[in-house]
Structures are given as C-alpha cells and as structure tokens.
Amino acid sequence: GFIGALGKIQKVPRFDAQNQVYAAHIMQVSWSCDHRVVDGATIANFTNLLKHYLENPATMLLETK
C-alpha cells in the first residue's frame, strides 16, 4: 500500500513566460509506498492525474472512459 500526505495551499511568487511575477497557489504532496507492492511509475502516473484534476476540477465531471 501507500500513504499520501497533502500540505496546505500556499500563495507564493512565480514568474510567467514574460518574466512577470504573479501569485501562484502551491500545495506540497508526498507519497510513501512499499516498492515491493507498488511500482514507482504507477505512483508517478497517479500523482500526475491527481495534479491534473486538482488544477482542472471540471474535468472530473467531463471525463468518460
């Protein structure tokens, strides 16, 4: 199995493509898993999907498979 930890959302400065500073909302996410049970690539894919859904919550309603 694995254990996931979600941190609080923090407002931090970031740069856009034109080198302009803007306020970004960042949340730390960390996972711990037993690699005898869960492959690291599987956790990476899950993390990328979770990131996509958190950044685009409407896609959770529109997704069909």
Helices and strands as residue ranges (DSSP letters): E 2-15, E 21-33, H 40-55, H 59-62
